[in-house]
Amino acid sequence: MKLMNKRIILVVEDDEPKLRSIDGFLRETLAQDVEVRHAESLASAVSILSAVEVVLAIVDMSIPTFDFIKDRRGGGQPQGFGGADILRFIDSETMDTRSIVLTQYEEFVLSHGGERRDQRGLEEIYRSELDARFLGVIHYSDQHGTWRQKLRDALKIVQLGE
């Protein structure tokens, strides 16, 4: 059973500096009735998406299967397309969750055949595979890059920004 309180954004990111940057931006930008939750892996993202109604998922493409244990190695290796599994879960298992990719990578090697795609090519693939709730791919370059305006525009589409 899903709980409903505040509107929830899920940030799926395992890189701590990038997560702090995204969180800082979201605190500056979001309406008061929006809660931000975090997942560091495919497993924790699916757990949150299954438990609560998420309005928007901001997904990194390269994430581990399970959460890393802070004092030991664990969690599995980051997967180049771990985020793709989350996008597919959102598409098939949620009713209203919108998604967007926020990635530092400029190029992706597709698992089948080693074919390479840039961000635009990756976005084309997901726009054809996923439904209209997929909002696109944004390149994260640094703490104050152009990604901020693109993410702000996406928040407006989902009616989460002020």
Secondary structure by P-SEA (a helix, b strand, c coil): ccccccbbbbbbcccaaaaaaaaaaaaacccccbbbbbbccaaaaaaaaacccccccccccccccccccccccccccccccaaaaaaaaaaccccbbbbbbbccccbbbbccccccccaaaaaaaaaacccccccbbbbbcccccaaaaaaaaaaaaacccc
